[in-house]
Amino acid sequence: MSSTTTNPIKILVVDDKKVIQDFFDFTLGYYGHQITVVHNPKEVVGLIKEKTFDIVFLDMVMPERSGIEVLKDIKSESPHLPVVMMSGYSVQEQKDEAVRLGAQGCLKKPFELEDIRLVIKQVINRDVS
């Protein structure tokens, strides 16, 4: 049984791992927020052209393209769209470059719902529940 919200947050998640999709679906989707998951980073720009999103959660390390490359594409297409990087690796240089390119920060995997809530509140000033 899922709860609904009158003003759902539109969240784009770009990650090649199904467990991340499940996490966002089961946690934020439960509250009625609109979760769109892309496993293939090559689909991101087309999706951003078609739909409006409030925030993007973008994996830093993916097989087809790096998160940095995808971040550049997102910022080129939609410069004001907030992007939060996600990484299970501790690569400070990549995190610094992502922030320099316009990312709002980087979440370290594994993360919990409270981490996502805090980031959404800080980045777009919205409450998840």
VMD Tcl script that draws the C-alpha trace (Angstrom):
set ca {
  {0.00 0.00 0.00}
  {1.60 3.23 -1.07}
  {1.09 6.71 0.20}
  {0.40 9.51 -2.25}
  {1.52 13.08 -2.41}
  {-0.23 15.99 -4.09}
  {3.01 17.44 -5.44}
  {5.30 14.52 -6.31}
  {9.00 15.06 -6.81}
  {10.07 13.96 -10.31}
  {13.31 12.07 -9.87}
  {15.56 10.69 -12.60}
  {17.92 7.93 -11.48}
  {20.77 6.94 -13.80}
  {22.45 3.75 -12.61}
  {23.32 0.40 -14.15}
  {22.45 -1.54 -10.98}
  {18.92 -2.83 -10.39}
  {19.38 -2.62 -6.61}
  {19.54 1.19 -6.89}
  {16.35 1.22 -8.96}
  {14.64 -0.93 -6.34}
  {15.85 1.33 -3.54}
  {14.38 4.47 -5.11}
  {11.17 2.69 -6.16}
  {10.54 1.16 -2.74}
  {11.47 4.20 -0.68}
  {10.59 7.38 -2.57}
  {8.06 5.70 -4.84}
  {6.20 4.62 -1.71}
  {5.53 8.26 -0.90}
  {4.07 8.84 -4.36}
  {7.07 10.48 -5.99}
  {7.69 9.84 -9.68}
  {10.80 7.74 -10.16}
  {12.24 7.26 -13.64}
  {15.22 4.92 -13.88}
  {17.63 4.75 -16.80}
  {20.15 1.91 -16.95}
  {21.70 3.01 -20.24}
  {23.37 6.42 -19.85}
  {23.02 7.05 -23.59}
  {19.25 7.50 -23.07}
  {19.54 10.34 -20.55}
  {19.62 13.38 -22.85}
  {16.65 12.17 -24.89}
  {14.68 11.60 -21.71}
  {15.53 15.06 -20.36}
  {14.29 16.56 -23.65}
  {10.99 14.65 -23.31}
  {10.22 15.00 -19.59}
  {10.69 17.46 -16.76}
  {12.60 16.37 -13.66}
  {13.20 18.08 -10.34}
  {16.46 16.28 -9.57}
  {18.81 13.67 -11.06}
  {20.75 11.02 -9.14}
  {23.61 9.93 -11.39}
  {26.01 7.02 -10.87}
  {29.61 8.02 -11.32}
  {30.85 4.64 -12.63}
  {28.91 2.86 -15.39}
  {30.06 0.48 -18.11}
  {29.04 2.43 -21.24}
  {29.84 6.02 -20.21}
  {31.24 7.68 -17.14}
  {29.04 9.73 -14.88}
  {31.22 12.75 -15.66}
  {30.44 12.41 -19.39}
  {26.72 12.07 -18.67}
  {26.84 15.04 -16.28}
  {28.35 17.17 -19.06}
  {25.52 16.09 -21.39}
  {22.86 16.87 -18.78}
  {24.31 20.30 -18.00}
  {24.60 21.07 -21.72}
  {20.94 20.23 -22.29}
  {19.51 21.50 -19.00}
  {22.01 23.69 -17.11}
  {19.77 24.36 -14.11}
  {18.68 20.77 -13.48}
  {20.14 19.69 -10.11}
  {22.35 16.60 -10.36}
  {23.64 14.57 -7.42}
  {26.37 12.05 -8.17}
  {26.41 8.60 -6.54}
  {29.49 6.44 -6.08}
  {30.58 3.33 -4.29}
  {34.17 4.31 -4.92}
  {36.21 6.95 -3.15}
  {37.68 8.85 -6.06}
  {38.04 12.41 -4.80}
  {39.34 13.76 -8.12}
  {36.20 12.61 -9.93}
  {33.97 14.02 -7.18}
  {35.77 17.36 -7.36}
  {35.44 17.45 -11.14}
  {31.73 16.62 -10.91}
  {31.15 19.53 -8.52}
  {33.21 21.81 -10.76}
  {30.96 20.79 -13.68}
  {27.81 21.64 -11.74}
  {26.89 18.59 -9.64}
  {25.37 19.40 -6.27}
  {27.56 16.84 -4.50}
  {28.13 13.12 -4.25}
  {26.37 10.44 -2.22}
  {28.53 7.54 -1.08}
  {27.01 4.11 -1.71}
  {25.53 2.39 0.14}
  {23.19 5.10 1.35}
  {19.92 5.08 3.25}
  {16.59 6.82 2.81}
  {17.57 9.50 5.34}
  {20.61 10.37 3.17}
  {18.35 10.84 0.12}
  {15.84 12.88 2.14}
  {18.59 15.19 3.37}
  {20.05 15.70 -0.11}
  {16.64 16.44 -1.64}
  {15.88 18.92 1.13}
  {19.26 20.65 0.69}
  {19.27 20.67 -3.12}
  {15.66 21.43 -4.10}
  {14.19 22.45 -0.73}
  {11.49 19.76 -0.80}
  {10.45 17.20 1.80}
  {10.23 13.60 0.67}
  {7.32 12.53 2.87}
}
mol new
graphics top color blue
foreach p $ca { graphics top sphere $p radius 0.5 }
foreach p [lrange $ca 0 end-1] q [lrange $ca 1 end] { graphics top cylinder $p $q radius 0.2 }
display resetview
